[in-house]
Amino acid sequence: MDELKQERYHDFMEKYMNLQRIMRRNAKDKQKCNAWLLVAIHSINQGQAVMISQISSKLEISNAATTQMVDTLEHQGFVERSYDENDRRITLVKLTENGISALRFAFGQTTIYLDGLFSFLGEEDTQNLMRLIDKMLEYTMSTMNMSQEKK
C-alpha cells in the first residue's frame, strides 16, 4: 500500500475515533443514561406502552439484547413494565416520568451541542459538513448493498 494512503487512513481513523471517544465521554458525563438506552427510550416514547419486539425491530437488535436494555432502564427508573391484558406472555414497556425527563434532557443537550457546532463552523462549513456526511452515507450504503448481493 502506498505510504501516503496509509498515512491518510491512519489520520482519518485516529480523528474519527477521537471524535467518538470525546462525544461518548461527554454524553456519559451529562446524560442520566448511555446513548443506546436513550435510543431505546426514544423508540418507546409514543405515550403508550409498546412490546419488546417493537423496540427490537426499531433498533434492529435481538429481543434478548432489548430485554437487557429494558432491564437496565427499569432498574434506573426510566421505564416500567406491564403485561398485555389479553395475553400475559406479552411484556409491554412504557416511559416513566424519569424516562421522559431523561429524554428531554438528552435532546436539550444535543440541541445545545449542535447549535454550538453550527455556530462554530459557520453556514458554509455546516453545509459542506452535511453534504460530506450525505456522500459518506451514499457511499456506505452502496458498498453495503454490493456486499449483500455477493452473499
N, C-alpha and C positions, 0 to 999 in steps of 0.2 A: 504494500500500500504506500502510496505517495506520502512523504513525511509531512507536507503541508496539509494534506487532507486529514491525516491522523491528528495533527495538532488542532485543526478546526473541530473535529469530532470531540476531542477531549475538552476543548474550551467550551463548546456548546453544552455538553453533558454536565460539566462542572457548574456552569452558570444555572442550568435548569435545575439541578439537584440542590444548589444553594437556595434558589428561589423557593422550591418546595419545602426545604427544611425551615427556612425563615417563616414562611406562611403557616406551616404546621405548628411551629413553636408559638407564634403569635396567637393563633386560633386557640391553642390549648390554654394559654395564659388568660385569655379574655373570655372564652366561652365556658359555659357550665358543663358541656359535654363535647365529645370529639365530633369532627365533621361528618363522619359516616352516620353517627347517631342523629345528628341534625337533619341529614338527608332522610333518615327513617322517620323522624318526627314530621318533617315536611310532607312526606308521602302519605301520612295518615291525617294530615291537617285538613280534613274536609268537613269537620264539625260532627261527623258521625263515625261510629266505630267501623273498622274495616277488618277483614280477615288477614291472617298472617300470609296466606298465599297471594293476596293482592299486593301486599308490601313486597314480598319476594319477587313477584312479577315486575313491579315498578323498578326495583333496584337491580333486577337481573342477577339475583343471588339465590342460593338454595333456601328452602324452608327452614332447615336446621340453622343456617347462619342467621337468618332473620329472627328465629326464636331466641338465639343467643343475644342478639342486639336488643330485642324486646325485653329479655330478662334484665339486661343492664339498665335500659330505660326505666323499667318498672322499679328496680332497686333504687334508682336515683330520684324516683318520684315524678318522672316526666310522662308516663303513660299508666293506664290501668287496663286490666284485662276483664273481660266478661265472657259469657257463653251465649251462643245463639239460643233463643227460647225454643226454637223448633228442632234444633239438632245440637245436643250438648257436646258433640265432638268438635264443633267449630268454635275456635277461640277468636274473640273479637278484641281489638285494641283501639283505645281512644286516648287522645291527649288529655292530660290533667291541666289545671291552671298553671302549674310549674312548667309543663311542657310548652304551653302556648307562650309563656313569658320567655323561656329559653329561645324559642324560635324567633320571637320578635327581637330579642337581644342580638341574636346571630345576624339577622337581616339588617339590623341597625348598624352593627359593626362592619358588615360587608359594604353597606352604603357609604359609610364614613371612609372606608379604605378606597373604594372606587372613586368617590368624589375627589379625594386627595390625589390619587394616581392620575386621574384625567386632568386635574388642575396642574399637577407637576409636569405632565407630558405636553400639555397644550393641545389644541384642537387637531393640528396637522399630524403630530406623532400619535395621538389617540386613534385617529382614523387609519393611520398606517399600521398600528398595532392590531386593530380589528381586522384589517384587510389581510395581514400576515397570518393571524390566527385562523381566519376563514380558509386561506390557502393551505395551511398545515392540516386542518380538518379534511379538506377536499383530498389532499394527497394521502392522508392516513386512511380515509375511507376507501379510496380507490385501490390502495395496496392491500387493505384488509379484504376487500371483495375479491381481488385476484387470488389471494392466498386461500380463501374459502372455496373458490372454484376449482383449485388444484386438488383439493381433498377428495 
